[in-house]
């Protein structure tokens, strides 16, 4: 049972998933800071002043506190846009890699051509 657990924990997929979760958490901290420390003060400050609040989390309408929700939506849009571009770049890299492999295979001689070449070399000896 211990061997099965070890095999399960150290399988490539599990390690990749663990790294992805850790990077995702770090990326979430960066995005949260971007929204809270840069976007809100620079871009949303005039709107917040007009609404009469200091922080986006303080936004409320008839008792409904929608400021935190608005912040989460902004976070989501930033993360979604970033992931879109990352996936698009990864797909492009994969496509280029497959094209290079196909080009290498197209340039390689066929089995018949190699056998003919070997036959000719043996005939010349």
Residue pairs with C-beta under 8 A, 6 or more apart in sequence:
8 14
27 79
27 82
28 75
28 79
31 75
31 78
31 79
31 82
32 75
34 78
35 71
35 74
35 75
35 78
36 56
36 71
39 74
40 48
40 55
40 56
40 71
44 56
48 54
48 55
48 56
48 59
51 59
53 59
53 67
55 67
56 67
56 68
56 70
56 71
57 65
57 67
57 68
57 71
58 65
58 67
59 65
59 66
59 67
59 70
60 66
60 67
109 117
